[in-house]
Amino acid sequence: EMQYPYIAKAIMDAQKIIEKESSTSSKPVAATHNNNNNQLSFKISSSIKILPIMVGSISTSEERRFGKILAPFLVRENVFTVVSSDFCHWGKRFHYDPKPPTNDDDDDNNNNKKNGNDKKMKIYEYIEWLDRLGMDNIAMQEPGAFATYMKTYKNTICGRHPIGVWLNALKTNSDRGLETLEIQFVNYAQSGRGMSNRESSVSYASAVGWKC
């Protein structure tokens, strides 16, 4: 929901450009909006429509049900889907502060070894490992795997339910032979490098999906 004001302003700015250009041209005009801060560029026309869908705290069965309902819409050629979510909210103020694995914790240490680090991780490294594990499950496009990950680690991904709905929609379209996507995470960041229990951190990740 934090992106809606930005999207609204982008559309309003684009609309002003469209109206200005259209007043001096007899041809339809598409406006280009550039944001120098994050190097984001996109074209927007006056016919674009946005349908915001807010997903609350729902069960995995409801994620599956709503995913099947939305699947036929997501597969349309003229539909572009955006799923918005932060990733891990770590710290006491978020009531979520799992500790990095140690060599004495066999299960977690095995995961630590898979990460290529046998030594005790720093907090921010563990948060990234935890987030990337979730990112890998999302890229797999297996709703059950992501649900199991969330149940196991209880990562504070605020958009876990819309992600679950979206993954179920993708799986529905894939199972029906309608569309197969490739998903790749292209960026990851943290608000700060947490080193102690007194600190807190919020993670952010960006992914893109395209037809295979």
C-alpha positions as CSV (number, residue, x, y, z in Angstrom):
1,E,0.0,0.0,0.0
2,M,3.0,2.3,0.4
3,Q,3.5,2.4,-3.4
4,Y,0.0,3.7,-4.2
5,P,0.7,7.4,-3.6
6,Y,3.8,7.1,-5.8
7,I,1.8,5.3,-8.5
8,A,-1.0,7.9,-8.3
9,K,1.5,10.8,-8.7
10,A,3.3,9.1,-11.6
11,I,-0.1,8.8,-13.4
12,M,-1.1,12.3,-12.6
13,D,2.3,13.7,-13.9
14,A,2.0,11.5,-17.0
15,Q,-1.5,12.7,-17.6
16,K,-0.4,16.3,-17.5
17,I,2.3,15.5,-20.1
18,I,-0.2,13.7,-22.3
19,E,-2.7,16.6,-22.2
20,K,0.1,19.1,-23.0
21,E,1.4,17.1,-25.9
22,S,-2.0,16.2,-27.2
23,S,-2.9,19.9,-27.3
24,T,-0.2,20.5,-29.9
25,S,-0.5,17.2,-31.8
26,S,-3.3,15.4,-33.6
27,K,-1.8,12.0,-32.8
28,P,-2.2,10.0,-29.6
29,V,0.6,10.6,-27.2
30,A,2.3,8.3,-24.7
31,A,4.1,10.0,-21.8
32,T,7.4,8.9,-20.4
33,H,8.0,9.4,-16.6
34,N,11.6,9.4,-15.4
35,N,12.6,9.1,-11.8
36,N,16.3,10.0,-11.4
37,N,16.6,8.7,-7.9
38,N,16.0,5.1,-8.7
39,Q,16.6,5.1,-12.5
40,L,13.0,3.9,-13.1
41,S,11.5,4.7,-16.5
42,F,8.2,3.6,-17.9
43,K,5.7,4.6,-20.5
44,I,2.1,5.2,-19.5
45,S,-0.9,6.0,-21.7
46,S,-4.1,7.8,-20.9
47,S,-6.1,4.5,-21.1
48,I,-4.2,2.7,-18.3
49,K,-6.3,1.4,-15.5
50,I,-5.0,0.2,-12.1
51,L,-6.9,-2.3,-9.9
52,P,-5.5,-2.3,-6.3
53,I,-6.1,-5.6,-4.5
54,M,-5.5,-5.6,-0.7
55,V,-4.8,-9.1,0.7
56,G,-5.2,-9.5,4.5
57,S,-4.2,-12.3,6.8
58,I,-5.7,-15.4,5.1
59,S,-5.0,-19.1,5.3
60,T,-3.0,-21.1,2.7
61,S,-6.3,-22.7,1.5
62,E,-7.7,-19.2,0.9
63,E,-4.5,-18.2,-0.9
64,R,-5.0,-21.1,-3.2
65,R,-8.7,-20.3,-3.7
66,F,-8.1,-16.6,-4.6
67,G,-5.1,-17.6,-6.7
68,K,-7.3,-19.8,-8.9
69,I,-9.9,-17.0,-9.1
70,L,-7.3,-14.4,-10.3
71,A,-5.4,-16.8,-12.6
72,P,-7.5,-16.1,-15.7
73,F,-7.0,-12.4,-15.3
74,L,-3.2,-12.5,-14.8
75,V,-2.7,-14.5,-17.9
76,R,-4.2,-11.8,-20.1
77,E,-1.8,-10.1,-22.5
78,N,-2.9,-6.6,-21.4
79,V,-2.5,-7.2,-17.7
80,F,0.7,-6.3,-15.8
81,T,0.9,-7.6,-12.2
82,V,2.8,-5.9,-9.4
83,V,3.0,-7.6,-6.0
84,S,4.3,-5.3,-3.3
85,S,6.0,-6.4,0.0
86,D,8.9,-5.7,2.3
87,F,11.0,-8.7,3.5
88,C,12.3,-9.5,6.9
89,H,11.5,-7.0,9.8
90,W,14.1,-8.0,12.3
91,G,14.4,-6.6,15.9
92,K,12.7,-6.5,19.2
93,R,10.3,-3.8,18.1
94,F,9.0,-6.2,15.4
95,H,8.8,-9.0,17.9
96,Y,11.1,-11.1,15.6
97,D,14.8,-11.5,16.4
98,P,16.0,-15.0,15.7
99,K,19.7,-15.5,16.3
100,P,22.2,-16.6,13.7
101,P,23.1,-20.3,13.7
102,T,26.1,-21.5,15.7
103,N,28.3,-24.6,15.3
104,D,26.4,-26.2,18.2
105,D,23.1,-26.1,16.4
106,D,23.3,-29.0,14.0
107,D,20.2,-28.3,11.9
108,D,20.9,-24.6,11.5
109,N,24.6,-25.2,11.1
110,N,23.9,-27.5,8.1
111,N,22.1,-24.6,6.5
112,N,25.0,-22.4,7.5
113,K,27.3,-24.7,5.6
114,K,25.1,-24.5,2.6
115,N,25.6,-20.8,2.7
116,G,29.4,-21.4,2.5
117,N,30.1,-20.2,6.0
118,D,31.0,-22.5,8.8
119,K,31.6,-19.7,11.3
120,K,28.9,-17.9,13.3
121,M,27.1,-15.4,11.1
122,K,26.6,-11.8,11.9
123,I,23.0,-10.8,12.4
124,Y,22.7,-9.0,9.1
125,E,24.2,-12.0,7.3
126,Y,21.7,-14.3,8.9
127,I,18.9,-12.0,7.9
128,E,20.0,-12.0,4.3
129,W,20.4,-15.8,4.3
130,L,16.9,-16.1,5.7
131,D,15.5,-13.7,3.1
132,R,17.3,-15.3,0.2
133,L,15.9,-18.7,1.3
134,G,12.4,-17.2,0.9
135,M,13.4,-15.6,-2.4
136,D,14.5,-19.0,-3.7
137,N,11.2,-20.5,-2.7
138,I,9.3,-17.7,-4.5
139,A,11.4,-18.1,-7.6
140,M,10.6,-21.9,-7.6
141,Q,6.9,-20.9,-8.1
142,E,5.8,-23.6,-5.7
143,P,3.2,-22.2,-3.3
144,G,3.5,-25.1,-1.0
145,A,7.3,-24.6,-0.6
146,F,6.9,-21.0,0.2
147,A,4.1,-21.8,2.7
148,T,6.4,-24.4,4.4
149,Y,9.2,-21.9,4.5
150,M,7.0,-19.3,6.2
151,K,5.7,-21.9,8.7
152,T,9.2,-23.0,9.5
153,Y,11.0,-19.7,9.9
154,K,8.0,-17.3,10.4
155,N,9.9,-14.6,8.5
156,T,8.2,-11.2,8.9
157,I,7.5,-10.7,5.2
158,C,4.5,-8.4,5.4
159,G,3.2,-9.3,1.9
160,R,3.5,-13.1,2.4
161,H,-0.3,-13.6,1.7
162,P,-0.4,-11.6,-1.6
163,I,2.8,-13.4,-2.6
164,G,1.0,-16.7,-1.7
165,V,-2.0,-15.7,-3.8
166,W,0.2,-14.7,-6.7
167,L,2.2,-18.0,-6.6
168,N,-1.0,-20.0,-6.6
169,A,-2.3,-18.0,-9.6
170,L,1.0,-18.7,-11.5
171,K,0.8,-22.4,-10.6
172,T,-2.8,-22.6,-11.8
173,N,-1.9,-21.1,-15.2
174,S,1.2,-23.3,-15.5
175,D,-0.8,-26.5,-14.6
176,R,-3.4,-25.5,-17.2
177,G,-0.7,-25.0,-19.8
178,L,-1.7,-21.3,-20.3
179,E,1.5,-19.6,-19.2
180,T,4.9,-20.4,-17.8
181,L,7.0,-17.6,-16.2
182,E,10.6,-17.2,-15.3
183,I,11.2,-15.3,-12.0
184,Q,14.5,-13.7,-11.1
185,F,15.4,-11.6,-8.1
186,V,17.4,-8.6,-9.3
187,N,18.1,-6.6,-6.2
188,Y,18.3,-6.9,-2.4
189,A,19.0,-4.4,0.4
190,Q,18.6,-3.9,4.1
191,S,17.9,-0.7,5.9
192,G,21.0,-1.2,8.1
193,R,23.6,-3.8,9.0
194,G,22.3,-5.2,12.2
195,M,25.2,-6.3,14.5
196,S,23.5,-6.5,17.9
197,N,20.1,-7.2,19.6
198,R,19.7,-3.5,20.2
199,E,19.3,-2.8,16.5
200,S,16.6,-3.4,14.0
201,S,16.5,-3.9,10.3
202,V,14.0,-4.1,7.4
203,S,14.8,-5.9,4.2
204,Y,13.8,-5.1,0.6
205,A,13.9,-7.3,-2.5
206,S,12.9,-6.8,-6.1
207,A,12.0,-9.5,-8.6
208,V,10.9,-9.6,-12.2
209,G,8.9,-12.3,-14.1
210,W,8.6,-12.9,-17.8
211,K,7.1,-15.5,-20.1
212,C,9.4,-18.4,-21.0
